[in-house]
Amino acid sequence: MTEKCGLVAVLGAPNAGKSTLVNALVGQKVAIVSPKAQTTRARLMGIALEDIGEDKAQIILADTPGLFEPRRRLDRAMVSAAWDGAQEADAILLLVDARKKKRDYLEPILETLKGRPERKLLVLNKVDSTPKEPLLVMAEALTQEAEFDEVFFVSALTGDGVPELKQRLAALMPEGAWHYPEDQVSDASERLMAAEITREQLYRQLHDELPYDSTVRPEKYIQRKDGSVEIHQQIVIARETQRAIVLGKGGAKIKAIGEAARKELAQLLDTKVHLFLHVKVDERWADAKEIYEEIGLEWVK
């Protein structure tokens, strides 16, 4: 067996479905998913394996934050992380929400991709809810704009077209030793992954009630003697008025968030989890350098 290994940068606008696609390619959840835009903040590596004849490829997928017009320090750091993920990639995959008719938001991305030397794949997502004819027109127009080498039509949510895309990515990977052990599916630490899972529940259960300016910080991660894990996390919000939203009546909402996160963590870690959450108000958390270090983002002035 010949080993192949390479890096694929997964780019796209917020809510294009990048994390859902990375999870589908890996075959299990490695990135949090939410209907809320800009859910992914740091660059996270998903690690997929695929057989190609007698060879086996390790595909390292850089699930990058969505590309958008940055306004705040956190925004600038996220966009910077997205483009950093494309550096020295063996292939760049641009994921586009096929249901969106307006495409002006893609223009800056397409312009930047146009001159890049990497092999470029255009992947139109959510095709299960899009008529075929407009898809072909869109694919042709976008290919002309940024000189894509190949086009794929997928539904990351249902899995349609994902096996074919995975086979092609595996074929594009160069020969070389694998960078990660065979059973590793992500480069994220359990401590960071645990914080991300709680953040996902925060978004899922509070929807638009809680603005985007919230985060979850890991505090303690303790392996108990009985094999269970004790996890302490801090939910950071920007305003005192948001505290009641997170806590809910009689603490019911934070209890529900914690319970859902604990169940998922217990499944992920395959052990009993004791999860402790508390809320902290910090108006300037998005400017705190240590938070950027925790989630692997560069603190951009």
C-alpha positions in Angstrom: 0.0 0.0 0.0 1.2 3.5 -0.9 0.4 6.2 1.5 -0.8 9.6 0.2 -1.4 12.7 2.3 -2.3 16.3 1.5 -4.1 19.4 2.6 -7.4 20.7 1.2 -8.5 24.2 2.2 -12.4 24.4 2.5 -13.4 28.0 1.7 -16.7 29.7 1.4 -19.0 32.4 2.6 -20.7 32.1 6.0 -23.4 29.4 6.1 -22.3 27.8 2.9 -22.2 24.5 4.8 -18.4 24.1 5.2 -18.5 22.4 8.6 -21.3 20.1 7.5 -19.3 19.0 4.4 -16.1 18.5 6.5 -18.1 16.3 8.9 -19.6 14.3 6.0 -16.1 13.8 4.4 -14.6 12.7 7.7 -17.5 10.4 8.4 -18.2 11.8 11.9 -18.7 15.1 13.6 -15.5 17.1 14.1 -16.8 20.6 13.5 -19.8 22.3 15.1 -22.8 23.2 12.9 -25.4 25.9 13.4 -27.8 27.9 11.3 -26.1 31.0 12.7 -23.6 32.6 10.3 -19.9 32.6 11.2 -20.2 29.7 13.6 -16.7 28.4 12.8 -14.1 30.8 14.3 -10.8 29.1 14.2 -9.2 26.9 11.5 -9.9 23.3 12.4 -8.5 20.3 10.7 -10.7 17.4 9.9 -8.9 14.2 8.9 -10.5 11.8 6.4 -9.2 8.5 5.0 -10.1 7.1 1.6 -8.9 4.0 -0.3 -7.9 4.5 -4.0 -7.3 1.1 -5.4 -4.4 -0.4 -3.4 -3.4 3.0 -2.0 -4.8 4.8 0.9 -5.0 8.6 1.2 -5.2 10.8 4.3 -7.1 14.0 3.4 -6.5 16.8 5.9 -9.4 19.2 5.5 -8.9 22.7 6.8 -12.4 23.8 7.9 -12.0 27.6 7.7 -14.1 30.4 9.1 -16.5 31.9 6.5 -15.1 34.6 4.2 -16.9 37.9 4.7 -16.3 41.7 5.0 -14.5 42.0 8.4 -15.6 44.8 10.7 -14.2 43.9 14.2 -10.9 42.5 15.5 -12.5 39.0 15.8 -13.8 39.3 12.2 -10.4 40.2 10.9 -8.7 37.3 12.8 -11.3 34.9 11.4 -10.9 36.0 7.8 -7.1 35.9 8.2 -7.4 32.3 9.5 -9.5 31.3 6.5 -6.9 32.5 3.9 -4.0 31.1 6.0 -5.8 27.8 5.7 -5.4 28.0 1.9 -1.6 28.5 2.0 0.4 25.6 0.6 -2.8 23.5 0.2 -2.7 20.8 -2.4 -6.2 21.8 -3.4 -8.6 24.6 -2.6 -12.3 23.8 -2.4 -14.8 26.7 -2.7 -18.2 25.7 -1.3 -21.1 27.8 -2.6 -24.7 27.7 -1.4 -26.5 26.8 -4.7 -29.8 28.2 -3.4 -28.6 31.8 -3.3 -29.4 33.6 -6.5 -27.4 36.7 -5.7 -23.7 36.1 -6.0 -22.1 39.6 -5.5 -20.9 38.4 -2.0 -18.6 35.9 -3.9 -16.8 38.5 -6.0 -14.0 39.3 -3.6 -13.4 35.6 -3.0 -13.4 34.7 -6.7 -11.1 37.6 -7.5 -8.6 36.4 -4.9 -8.8 32.8 -6.1 -8.3 33.7 -9.8 -4.5 34.0 -9.7 -3.8 31.2 -7.2 -1.7 28.3 -8.4 -3.4 25.5 -6.4 -5.9 23.1 -8.0 -9.3 24.7 -7.5 -12.5 22.8 -7.0 -15.9 24.4 -7.1 -18.5 22.6 -5.0 -22.1 23.7 -5.3 -23.9 22.7 -2.1 -27.6 22.2 -1.1 -28.4 20.9 -4.7 -31.1 18.7 -3.3 -33.3 21.8 -3.0 -32.2 23.5 -6.3 -33.5 22.9 -9.8 -30.9 21.4 -12.2 -30.9 23.9 -15.0 -29.9 27.0 -12.9 -27.2 24.9 -11.2 -25.4 24.3 -14.5 -25.7 27.9 -15.5 -24.2 28.9 -12.1 -21.4 26.4 -12.4 -20.4 27.7 -15.8 -20.5 31.3 -14.8 -18.4 30.8 -11.6 -15.9 28.5 -13.4 -15.3 31.3 -16.0 -14.8 33.9 -13.2 -12.2 32.0 -11.1 -10.8 29.3 -13.5 -11.9 26.3 -11.5 -10.4 23.0 -12.6 -13.4 20.9 -11.6 -17.0 21.2 -10.5 -19.0 19.0 -8.0 -22.7 19.1 -7.0 -23.4 17.9 -3.5 -25.7 18.0 -0.6 -23.5 18.0 2.5 -26.6 17.4 4.7 -27.9 14.3 2.9 -24.6 13.0 1.6 -25.5 13.2 -2.1 -22.4 13.5 -4.2 -20.0 13.4 -1.2 -18.5 10.0 -1.9 -17.6 11.1 -5.4 -16.0 14.3 -4.1 -14.1 12.4 -1.5 -12.7 9.9 -4.1 -11.5 12.8 -6.2 -9.9 14.6 -3.3 -8.1 11.4 -2.4 -6.8 11.0 -6.0 -5.4 14.5 -5.8 -3.3 13.9 -2.7 0.4 13.5 -3.3 2.4 10.5 -2.2 3.8 10.9 1.3 3.6 9.7 4.9 0.4 10.4 6.9 0.6 13.3 9.3 -1.8 11.9 11.8 -2.5 8.4 13.3 -5.2 6.4 11.5 -7.8 6.7 14.2 -7.4 10.5 14.6 -10.3 12.5 13.1 -9.4 16.1 14.1 -6.4 18.2 15.3 -8.6 19.9 18.0 -7.8 19.1 21.6 -10.6 17.4 23.7 -10.6 20.6 25.8 -11.3 22.9 22.8 -13.8 20.5 21.2 -15.7 20.4 24.5 -16.0 24.2 24.5 -17.1 24.2 20.9 -19.8 21.7 21.6 -21.2 23.8 24.4 -21.0 26.9 22.1 -23.0 25.0 19.5 -25.7 24.3 22.0 -25.7 28.0 23.0 -26.4 28.9 19.4 -29.0 26.2 18.8 -31.0 26.8 21.9 -31.0 30.6 22.0 -31.2 31.2 18.3 -31.5 35.0 17.6 -32.1 35.8 21.3 -28.4 35.8 22.0 -26.3 37.9 19.6 -23.1 36.6 17.9 -21.0 38.3 20.6 -20.7 35.4 23.0 -18.2 32.6 23.4 -17.3 29.6 25.6 -14.0 29.4 27.4 -12.5 26.2 28.8 -11.4 26.5 32.5 -10.7 23.0 33.8 -10.5 19.6 32.2 -10.0 16.9 34.8 -9.7 13.1 34.3 -11.2 11.5 37.5 -9.9 8.3 38.9 -13.1 6.5 38.0 -12.4 7.2 34.3 -15.0 10.0 34.0 -14.2 13.5 32.9 -14.9 16.7 34.9 -15.2 19.8 32.6 -15.6 23.4 33.8 -16.5 26.1 31.2 -17.3 29.8 31.2 -20.0 31.2 28.9 -18.8 34.8 28.2 -21.4 37.4 27.1 -21.0 41.1 26.3 -23.8 42.6 28.3 -25.4 42.1 31.7 -28.9 42.1 30.0 -27.9 38.9 28.2 -27.3 37.0 31.5 -31.0 36.4 32.0 -31.3 35.0 28.5 -28.6 32.5 29.0 -29.8 31.4 32.5 -33.5 31.3 31.6 -36.3 31.2 34.2 -35.0 29.6 37.4 -31.8 28.6 35.5 -33.7 26.3 33.2 -32.0 27.4 29.9 -28.4 27.0 31.1 -29.4 23.6 32.5 -30.8 22.5 29.2 -27.7 23.8 27.3 -25.4 21.9 29.8 -27.4 18.7 29.6 -27.4 18.6 25.8 -23.7 19.4 25.6 -22.9 16.8 28.4 -24.8 14.1 26.5 -22.9 14.8 23.3 -19.6 15.0 25.1 -20.2 11.7 26.8 -20.8 10.1 23.4 -17.8 11.7 21.9 -15.4 10.8 24.7 -17.0 7.5 25.4 -17.1 8.1 29.2 -19.3 9.8 31.8 -19.0 13.6 31.7 -19.5 16.0 34.6 -20.1 19.5 33.0 -20.1 22.7 35.0 -21.1 26.0 33.3 -21.2 29.5 34.6 -21.8 32.9 33.0 -19.4 35.8 32.9 -20.1 39.3 31.5 -17.1 40.9 29.7 -17.9 43.7 27.3 -14.4 43.5 25.8 -14.0 39.8 25.5 -13.6 40.0 21.7 -10.4 42.1 22.2 -8.8 39.8 24.8 -5.6 38.3 23.4 -5.8 35.1 25.6 -9.1 34.2 24.1 -7.6 34.3 20.6 -4.8 32.0 21.8 -7.3 29.5 23.2 -9.1 29.1 19.9 -6.0 29.2 17.7 -6.6 32.6 16.1 -4.0 35.3 15.5 -4.6 38.5 17.5 -4.9 41.0 14.7 -4.6 44.7 15.5 
